[in-house]
Amino acid sequence: METIFHKIIKKEISAKILFEDDDVIAFEDIEAVAPVHYLVVPKTDLESLGSATSNDVEILGKVMLACKRVAEIKGLIETGFRVVLNSGEGAGQSVFQLHAHVIGGREFKWPPG
């Protein structure tokens, strides 16, 4: 199923892209919950973390390293940042293409709500 993220990857919908390579794309979230809020999306068809298999190990690692790169570019390594992966509707996933939220620029509490 094609999602809005597929359309962003194909440049059919514009987004504020921070970076991309052959495997992932990182762009600003239009519904930001913090001063810094980017989404990291793999360019493969993977619905959620819950649907991942051992065949997805490489792309999952690339997503995590891309999250770190977002934090580096946005100056969050020293101050801290949070990476969130919602898996399934009950966890708040609204776009069914795996994506990681990289958020920072303010203090976060635990547990998150």
N, CA, C and O atoms as a GROMACS GRO file, in nm:
protein
  452
    1MET      N    1   0.084  -0.119   0.000
    1MET     CA    2   0.000   0.000   0.000
    1MET      C    3   0.088   0.125   0.000
    1MET      O    4   0.181   0.136   0.080
    2GLU      N    5   0.059   0.217  -0.089
    2GLU     CA    6   0.137   0.340  -0.096
    2GLU      C    7   0.091   0.438   0.012
    2GLU      O    8  -0.029   0.459   0.032
    3THR      N    9   0.188   0.496   0.081
    3THR     CA   10   0.160   0.593   0.187
    3THR      C   11   0.211   0.730   0.147
    3THR      O   12   0.275   0.746   0.043
    4ILE      N   13   0.182   0.827   0.229
    4ILE     CA   14   0.234   0.962   0.207
    4ILE      C   15   0.387   0.961   0.206
    4ILE      O   16   0.449   1.040   0.135
    5PHE      N   17   0.448   0.872   0.284
    5PHE     CA   18   0.594   0.864   0.286
    5PHE      C   19   0.649   0.815   0.153
    5PHE      O   20   0.754   0.861   0.108
    6HIS      N   21   0.580   0.721   0.090
    6HIS     CA   22   0.623   0.676  -0.043
    6HIS      C   23   0.621   0.793  -0.141
    6HIS      O   24   0.710   0.807  -0.225
    7LYS      N   25   0.519   0.878  -0.129
    7LYS     CA   26   0.508   0.993  -0.218
    7LYS      C   27   0.618   1.095  -0.192
    7LYS      O   28   0.666   1.159  -0.285
    8ILE      N   29   0.658   1.111  -0.066
    8ILE     CA   30   0.769   1.200  -0.034
    8ILE      C   31   0.898   1.142  -0.090
    8ILE      O   32   0.979   1.216  -0.148
    9ILE      N   33   0.919   1.012  -0.075
    9ILE     CA   34   1.039   0.947  -0.129
    9ILE      C   35   1.047   0.968  -0.279
    9ILE      O   36   1.156   0.992  -0.333
   10LYS      N   37   0.933   0.957  -0.349
   10LYS     CA   38   0.930   0.972  -0.495
   10LYS      C   39   0.924   1.119  -0.539
   10LYS      O   40   0.919   1.148  -0.658
   11LYS      N   41   0.925   1.212  -0.441
   11LYS     CA   42   0.920   1.356  -0.466
   11LYS      C   43   0.788   1.401  -0.529
   11LYS      O   44   0.784   1.502  -0.599
   12GLU      N   45   0.683   1.325  -0.505
   12GLU     CA   46   0.550   1.364  -0.551
   12GLU      C   47   0.486   1.462  -0.455
   12GLU      O   48   0.396   1.539  -0.492
   13ILE      N   49   0.532   1.460  -0.331
   13ILE     CA   50   0.489   1.554  -0.228
   13ILE      C   51   0.616   1.617  -0.172
   13ILE      O   52   0.714   1.548  -0.146
   14SER      N   53   0.612   1.748  -0.153
   14SER     CA   54   0.732   1.815  -0.100
   14SER      C   55   0.742   1.797   0.051
   14SER      O   56   0.643   1.780   0.121
   15ALA      N   57   0.864   1.800   0.097
   15ALA     CA   58   0.894   1.791   0.240
   15ALA      C   59   1.025   1.864   0.263
   15ALA      O   60   1.105   1.882   0.171
   16LYS      N   61   1.047   1.907   0.387
   16LYS     CA   62   1.174   1.970   0.424
   16LYS      C   63   1.273   1.860   0.456
   16LYS      O   64   1.286   1.817   0.571
   17ILE      N   65   1.344   1.815   0.352
   17ILE     CA   66   1.436   1.702   0.364
   17ILE      C   67   1.566   1.749   0.427
   17ILE      O   68   1.628   1.846   0.380
   18LEU      N   69   1.608   1.680   0.531
   18LEU     CA   70   1.735   1.710   0.597
   18LEU      C   71   1.848   1.638   0.526
   18LEU      O   72   1.955   1.696   0.504
   19PHE      N   73   1.827   1.512   0.491
   19PHE     CA   74   1.922   1.435   0.411
   19PHE      C   75   1.856   1.309   0.360
   19PHE      O   76   1.752   1.267   0.410
   20GLU      N   77   1.919   1.250   0.262
   20GLU     CA   78   1.875   1.119   0.214
   20GLU      C   79   1.992   1.051   0.145
   20GLU      O   80   2.086   1.115   0.098
   21ASP      N   81   1.982   0.919   0.140
   21ASP     CA   82   2.080   0.839   0.066
   21ASP      C   83   2.002   0.730  -0.008
   21ASP      O   84   1.880   0.742  -0.023
   22ASP      N   85   2.068   0.629  -0.052
   22ASP     CA   86   2.000   0.523  -0.128
   22ASP      C   87   1.900   0.444  -0.044
   22ASP      O   88   1.810   0.381  -0.098
   23ASP      N   89   1.916   0.446   0.087
   23ASP     CA   90   1.838   0.359   0.174
   23ASP      C   91   1.734   0.428   0.262
   23ASP      O   92   1.631   0.370   0.293
   24VAL      N   93   1.761   0.552   0.302
   24VAL     CA   94   1.672   0.622   0.395
   24VAL      C   95   1.654   0.768   0.355
   24VAL      O   96   1.734   0.823   0.278
   25ILE      N   97   1.550   0.828   0.407
   25ILE     CA   98   1.527   0.971   0.391
   25ILE      C   99   1.488   1.028   0.527
   25ILE      O  100   1.418   0.962   0.604
   26ALA      N  101   1.534   1.148   0.557
   26ALA     CA  102   1.501   1.215   0.684
   26ALA      C  103   1.442   1.351   0.651
   26ALA      O  104   1.501   1.430   0.577
   27PHE      N  105   1.325   1.378   0.707
   27PHE     CA  106   1.259   1.506   0.679
   27PHE      C  107   1.184   1.554   0.802
   27PHE      O  108   1.153   1.477   0.893
   28GLU      N  109   1.158   1.685   0.803
   28GLU     CA  110   1.092   1.748   0.916
   28GLU      C  111   0.948   1.699   0.929
   28GLU      O  112   0.875   1.688   0.830
   29ASP      N  113   0.907   1.670   1.052
   29ASP     CA  114   0.770   1.629   1.080
   29ASP      C  115   0.680   1.753   1.079
   29ASP      O  116   0.710   1.852   1.146
   30ILE      N  117   0.570   1.748   1.004
   30ILE     CA  118   0.480   1.864   0.998
   30ILE      C  119   0.394   1.877   1.122
   30ILE      O  120   0.327   1.979   1.141
   31GLU      N  121   0.394   1.774   1.208
   31GLU     CA  122   0.321   1.780   1.334
   31GLU      C  123   0.419   1.769   1.451
   31GLU      O  124   0.407   1.681   1.535
   32ALA      N  125   0.516   1.858   1.453
   32ALA     CA  126   0.625   1.853   1.550
   32ALA      C  127   0.574   1.860   1.694
   32ALA      O  128   0.481   1.935   1.725
   33VAL      N  129   0.637   1.780   1.780
   33VAL     CA  130   0.604   1.780   1.923
   33VAL      C  131   0.720   1.837   2.006
   33VAL      O  132   0.714   1.839   2.128
   34ALA      N  133   0.823   1.883   1.937
   34ALA     CA  134   0.941   1.940   2.003
   34ALA      C  135   1.007   2.037   1.906
   34ALA      O  136   0.977   2.034   1.786
   35PRO      N  137   1.097   2.124   1.956
   35PRO     CA  138   1.165   2.216   1.865
   35PRO      C  139   1.236   2.148   1.749
   35PRO      O  140   1.245   2.203   1.639
   36VAL      N  141   1.287   2.027   1.773
   36VAL     CA  142   1.347   1.947   1.666
   36VAL      C  143   1.264   1.819   1.657
   36VAL      O  144   1.250   1.746   1.755
   37HIS      N  145   1.210   1.793   1.538
   37HIS     CA  146   1.129   1.671   1.519
   37HIS      C  147   1.140   1.630   1.373
   37HIS      O  148   1.082   1.694   1.284
   38TYR      N  149   1.214   1.523   1.349
   38TYR     CA  150   1.235   1.471   1.213
   38TYR      C  151   1.190   1.326   1.207
   38TYR      O  152   1.190   1.255   1.308
   39LEU      N  153   1.152   1.285   1.088
   39LEU     CA  154   1.117   1.146   1.064
   39LEU      C  155   1.226   1.084   0.979
   39LEU      O  156   1.276   1.145   0.885
   40VAL      N  157   1.263   0.962   1.012
   40VAL     CA  158   1.358   0.884   0.934
   40VAL      C  159   1.281   0.765   0.879
   40VAL      O  160   1.225   0.685   0.954
   41VAL      N  161   1.279   0.754   0.746
   41VAL     CA  162   1.197   0.653   0.679
   41VAL      C  163   1.286   0.571   0.586
   41VAL      O  164   1.358   0.627   0.504
   42PRO      N  165   1.280   0.439   0.598
   42PRO     CA  166   1.354   0.357   0.502
   42PRO      C  167   1.284   0.360   0.366
   42PRO      O  168   1.161   0.375   0.359
   43LYS      N  169   1.360   0.347   0.261
   43LYS     CA  170   1.304   0.348   0.126
   43LYS      C  171   1.262   0.208   0.081
   43LYS      O  172   1.256   0.180  -0.039
   44THR      N  173   1.232   0.122   0.175
   44THR     CA  174   1.184  -0.012   0.146
   44THR      C  175   1.041  -0.023   0.196
   44THR      O  176   0.997   0.058   0.277
   45ASP      N  177   0.970  -0.123   0.150
   45ASP     CA  178   0.834  -0.145   0.199
   45ASP      C  179   0.840  -0.228   0.326
   45ASP      O  180   0.859  -0.349   0.323
   46LEU      N  181   0.824  -0.160   0.437
   46LEU     CA  182   0.822  -0.225   0.568
   46LEU      C  183   0.718  -0.151   0.649
   46LEU      O  184   0.735  -0.034   0.683
   47GLU      N  185   0.609  -0.220   0.681
   47GLU     CA  186   0.494  -0.155   0.744
   47GLU      C  187   0.524  -0.102   0.884
   47GLU      O  188   0.485   0.010   0.918
   48SER      N  189   0.592  -0.182   0.965
   48SER     CA  190   0.616  -0.143   1.104
   48SER      C  191   0.726  -0.229   1.163
   48SER      O  192   0.769  -0.327   1.102
   49LEU      N  193   0.770  -0.194   1.281
   49LEU     CA  194   0.868  -0.277   1.350
   49LEU      C  195   0.807  -0.413   1.381
   49LEU      O  196   0.876  -0.515   1.378
   50GLY      N  197   0.679  -0.415   1.410
   50GLY     CA  198   0.611  -0.540   1.439
   50GLY      C  199   0.605  -0.637   1.322
   50GLY      O  200   0.586  -0.757   1.341
   51SER      N  201   0.621  -0.586   1.202
   51SER     CA  202   0.619  -0.673   1.084
   51SER      C  203   0.760  -0.704   1.033
   51SER      O  204   0.775  -0.774   0.933
   52ALA      N  205   0.862  -0.654   1.100
   52ALA     CA  206   1.001  -0.677   1.059
   52ALA      C  207   1.040  -0.822   1.084
   52ALA      O  208   0.989  -0.888   1.174
   53THR      N  209   1.133  -0.870   1.002
   53THR     CA  210   1.187  -1.005   1.018
   53THR      C  211   1.339  -0.996   1.021
   53THR      O  212   1.397  -0.888   1.012
   54SER      N  213   1.403  -1.111   1.034
   54SER     CA  214   1.549  -1.112   1.033
   54SER      C  215   1.605  -1.063   0.899
   54SER      O  216   1.722  -1.023   0.893
   55ASN      N  217   1.525  -1.063   0.794
   55ASN     CA  218   1.569  -1.009   0.665
   55ASN      C  219   1.581  -0.856   0.668
   55ASN      O  220   1.642  -0.798   0.578
   56ASP      N  221   1.526  -0.792   0.770
   56ASP     CA  222   1.525  -0.646   0.779
   56ASP      C  223   1.633  -0.589   0.869
   56ASP      O  224   1.636  -0.469   0.894
   57VAL      N  225   1.722  -0.674   0.919
   57VAL     CA  226   1.825  -0.630   1.013
   57VAL      C  227   1.908  -0.515   0.956
   57VAL      O  228   1.932  -0.416   1.025
   58GLU      N  229   1.951  -0.527   0.832
   58GLU     CA  230   2.037  -0.424   0.774
   58GLU      C  231   1.966  -0.290   0.763
   58GLU      O  232   2.024  -0.187   0.799
   59ILE      N  233   1.842  -0.288   0.714
   59ILE     CA  234   1.773  -0.160   0.699
   59ILE      C  235   1.737  -0.101   0.834
   59ILE      O  236   1.739   0.021   0.850
   60LEU      N  237   1.706  -0.185   0.932
   60LEU     CA  238   1.677  -0.132   1.066
   60LEU      C  239   1.801  -0.065   1.125
   60LEU      O  240   1.790   0.039   1.189
   61GLY      N  241   1.918  -0.124   1.104
   61GLY     CA  242   2.042  -0.062   1.148
   61GLY      C  243   2.067   0.070   1.078
   61GLY      O  244   2.112   0.167   1.140
   62LYS      N  245   2.037   0.076   0.949
   62LYS     CA  246   2.056   0.200   0.874
   62LYS      C  247   1.961   0.309   0.922
   62LYS      O  248   1.998   0.426   0.924
   63VAL      N  249   1.841   0.270   0.961
   63VAL     CA  250   1.746   0.367   1.016
   63VAL      C  251   1.802   0.424   1.147
   63VAL      O  252   1.798   0.546   1.168
   64MET      N  253   1.853   0.338   1.234
   64MET     CA  254   1.907   0.386   1.362
   64MET      C  255   2.027   0.479   1.340
   64MET      O  256   2.038   0.582   1.406
   65LEU      N  257   2.116   0.443   1.250
   65LEU     CA  258   2.232   0.529   1.223
   65LEU      C  259   2.189   0.661   1.159
   65LEU      O  260   2.252   0.764   1.181
   66ALA      N  261   2.082   0.658   1.080
   66ALA     CA  262   2.029   0.781   1.023
   66ALA      C  263   1.969   0.869   1.132
   66ALA      O  264   1.977   0.992   1.124
   67CYS      N  265   1.909   0.808   1.235
   67CYS     CA  266   1.859   0.885   1.349
   67CYS      C  267   1.975   0.957   1.418
   67CYS      O  268   1.963   1.074   1.454
   68LYS      N  269   2.085   0.888   1.435
   68LYS     CA  270   2.203   0.950   1.495
   68LYS      C  271   2.251   1.066   1.408
   68LYS      O  272   2.290   1.171   1.460
   69ARG      N  273   2.248   1.047   1.277
   69ARG     CA  274   2.293   1.154   1.187
   69ARG      C  275   2.204   1.277   1.199
   69ARG      O  276   2.254   1.389   1.200
   70VAL      N  277   2.072   1.256   1.209
   70VAL     CA  278   1.982   1.370   1.231
   70VAL      C  279   2.023   1.444   1.358
   70VAL      O  280   2.033   1.566   1.358
   71ALA      N  281   2.047   1.369   1.466
   71ALA     CA  282   2.087   1.430   1.592
   71ALA      C  283   2.217   1.507   1.578
   71ALA      O  284   2.232   1.616   1.634
   72GLU      N  285   2.312   1.454   1.503
   72GLU     CA  286   2.438   1.524   1.481
   72GLU      C  287   2.416   1.653   1.404
   72GLU      O  288   2.466   1.758   1.443
   73ILE      N  289   2.342   1.646   1.295
   73ILE     CA  290   2.318   1.764   1.211
   73ILE      C  291   2.245   1.872   1.290
   73ILE      O  292   2.274   1.991   1.274
   74LYS      N  293   2.151   1.833   1.373
   74LYS     CA  294   2.070   1.930   1.448
   74LYS      C  295   2.131   1.968   1.582
   74LYS      O  296   2.070   2.042   1.659
   75GLY      N  297   2.252   1.919   1.613
   75GLY     CA  298   2.322   1.957   1.735
   75GLY      C  299   2.265   1.899   1.862
   75GLY      O  300   2.268   1.963   1.967
   76LEU      N  301   2.212   1.777   1.855
   76LEU     CA  302   2.147   1.717   1.971
   76LEU      C  303   2.232   1.613   2.044
   76LEU      O  304   2.191   1.562   2.148
   77ILE      N  305   2.348   1.581   1.992
   77ILE     CA  306   2.428   1.474   2.052
   77ILE      C  307   2.464   1.509   2.197
   77ILE      O  308   2.453   1.422   2.284
   78GLU      N  309   2.505   1.629   2.224
   78GLU     CA  310   2.545   1.669   2.359
   78GLU      C  311   2.426   1.690   2.452
   78GLU      O  312   2.434   1.656   2.570
   79THR      N  313   2.317   1.744   2.400
   79THR     CA  314   2.203   1.777   2.486
   79THR      C  315   2.106   1.662   2.504
   79THR      O  316   2.029   1.659   2.600
   80GLY      N  317   2.107   1.567   2.411
   80GLY     CA  318   2.020   1.451   2.419
   80GLY      C  319   1.905   1.458   2.321
   80GLY      O  320   1.863   1.565   2.278
   81PHE      N  321   1.856   1.340   2.286
   81PHE     CA  322   1.745   1.330   2.193
   81PHE      C  323   1.672   1.200   2.218
   81PHE      O  324   1.724   1.110   2.285
   82ARG      N  325   1.554   1.190   2.164
   82ARG     CA  326   1.473   1.069   2.179
   82ARG      C  327   1.440   1.015   2.041
   82ARG      O  328   1.413   1.091   1.948
   83VAL      N  329   1.441   0.882   2.028
   83VAL     CA  330   1.399   0.814   1.906
   83VAL      C  331   1.276   0.732   1.942
   83VAL      O  332   1.279   0.652   2.036
   84VAL      N  333   1.169   0.750   1.866
   84VAL     CA  334   1.044   0.681   1.892
   84VAL      C  335   1.002   0.605   1.767
   84VAL      O  336   1.001   0.661   1.657
   85LEU      N  337   0.969   0.478   1.784
   85LEU     CA  338   0.912   0.395   1.678
   85LEU      C  339   0.777   0.344   1.727
   85LEU      O  340   0.772   0.260   1.817
   86ASN      N  341   0.670   0.393   1.670
   86ASN     CA  342   0.537   0.342   1.703
   86ASN      C  343   0.508   0.224   1.612
   86ASN      O  344   0.530   0.232   1.491
   87SER      N  345   0.461   0.114   1.668
   87SER     CA  346   0.433  -0.004   1.588
   87SER      C  347   0.289  -0.048   1.609
   87SER      O  348   0.255  -0.107   1.711
   88GLY      N  349   0.206  -0.017   1.512
   88GLY     CA  350   0.065  -0.054   1.519
   88GLY      C  351  -0.023   0.062   1.563
   88GLY      O  352   0.022   0.156   1.630
   89GLU      N  353  -0.147   0.054   1.523
   89GLU     CA  354  -0.244   0.160   1.551
   89GLU      C  355  -0.260   0.186   1.702
   89GLU      O  356  -0.271   0.301   1.744
   90GLY      N  357  -0.260   0.080   1.782
   90GLY     CA  358  -0.276   0.095   1.926
   90GLY      C  359  -0.162   0.169   1.992
   90GLY      O  360  -0.177   0.221   2.103
   91ALA      N  361  -0.046   0.174   1.926
   91ALA     CA  362   0.070   0.246   1.978
   91ALA      C  363   0.082   0.387   1.920
   91ALA      O  364   0.175   0.461   1.952
   92GLY      N  365  -0.012   0.424   1.835
   92GLY     CA  366  -0.012   0.558   1.779
   92GLY      C  367   0.043   0.567   1.637
   92GLY      O  368   0.057   0.678   1.585
   93GLN      N  369   0.074   0.454   1.574
   93GLN     CA  370   0.122   0.460   1.435
   93GLN      C  371   0.006   0.500   1.345
   93GLN      O  372  -0.098   0.434   1.344
   94SER      N  373   0.024   0.608   1.269
   94SER     CA  374  -0.083   0.655   1.181
   94SER      C  375  -0.048   0.641   1.034
   94SER      O  376  -0.137   0.640   0.948
   95VAL      N  377   0.081   0.630   1.003
   95VAL     CA  378   0.124   0.604   0.866
   95VAL      C  379   0.190   0.467   0.868
   95VAL      O  380   0.288   0.445   0.940
   96PHE      N  381   0.138   0.376   0.790
   96PHE     CA  382   0.183   0.238   0.798
   96PHE      C  383   0.297   0.209   0.701
   96PHE      O  384   0.287   0.128   0.609
   97GLN      N  385   0.406   0.281   0.727
   97GLN     CA  386   0.538   0.262   0.668
   97GLN      C  387   0.631   0.288   0.786
   97GLN      O  388   0.622   0.393   0.849
   98LEU      N  389   0.718   0.193   0.817
   98LEU     CA  390   0.807   0.210   0.931
   98LEU      C  391   0.873   0.347   0.925
   98LEU      O  392   0.919   0.390   0.820
   99HIS      N  393   0.876   0.414   1.037
   99HIS     CA  394   0.946   0.543   1.047
   99HIS      C  395   0.983   0.568   1.192
   99HIS      O  396   0.912   0.529   1.285
  100ALA      N  397   1.095   0.634   1.209
  100ALA     CA  398   1.143   0.670   1.342
  100ALA      C  399   1.131   0.821   1.359
  100ALA      O  400   1.164   0.898   1.269
  101HIS      N  401   1.083   0.862   1.474
  101HIS     CA  402   1.077   1.003   1.510
  101HIS      C  403   1.205   1.036   1.586
  101HIS      O  404   1.238   0.968   1.684
  102VAL      N  405   1.276   1.138   1.545
  102VAL     CA  406   1.391   1.189   1.618
  102VAL      C  407   1.348   1.324   1.674
  102VAL      O  408   1.322   1.418   1.599
  103ILE      N  409   1.340   1.332   1.807
  103ILE     CA  410   1.290   1.454   1.870
  103ILE      C  411   1.390   1.504   1.974
  103ILE      O  412   1.457   1.425   2.040
  104GLY      N  413   1.398   1.634   1.986
  104GLY     CA  414   1.490   1.694   2.081
  104GLY      C  415   1.469   1.844   2.089
  104GLY      O  416   1.374   1.899   2.033
  105GLY      N  417   1.559   1.909   2.159
  105GLY     CA  418   1.551   2.054   2.173
  105GLY      C  419   1.473   2.099   2.295
  105GLY      O  420   1.454   2.219   2.316
  106ARG      N  421   1.428   2.005   2.375
  106ARG     CA  422   1.362   2.035   2.502
  106ARG      C  423   1.381   1.916   2.594
  106ARG      O  424   1.425   1.810   2.550
  107GLU      N  425   1.349   1.934   2.721
  107GLU     CA  426   1.362   1.826   2.817
  107GLU      C  427   1.242   1.732   2.806
  107GLU      O  428   1.129   1.776   2.785
  108PHE      N  429   1.267   1.603   2.820
  108PHE     CA  430   1.161   1.503   2.816
  108PHE      C  431   1.148   1.436   2.952
  108PHE      O  432   1.245   1.426   3.027
  109LYS      N  433   1.030   1.391   2.982
  109LYS     CA  434   1.002   1.321   3.107
  109LYS      C  435   0.991   1.172   3.081
  109LYS      O  436   0.972   1.130   2.966
  110TRP      N  437   1.003   1.091   3.185
  110TRP     CA  438   0.984   0.947   3.175
  110TRP      C  439   0.892   0.904   3.289
  110TRP      O  440   0.912   0.949   3.402
  111PRO      N  441   0.796   0.820   3.266
  111PRO     CA  442   0.765   0.760   3.137
  111PRO      C  443   0.693   0.858   3.046
  111PRO      O  444   0.631   0.953   3.093
  112PRO      N  445   0.702   0.834   2.911
  112PRO     CA  446   0.641   0.926   2.817
  112PRO      C  447   0.489   0.920   2.816
  112PRO      O  448   0.499   0.937   2.695
  113GLY      N  449   0.402   0.914   2.829
  113GLY     CA  450   0.260   0.912   2.841
  113GLY      C  451   0.193   0.805   2.774
  113GLY      O  452   0.071   0.796   2.779
   0.00000   0.00000   0.00000
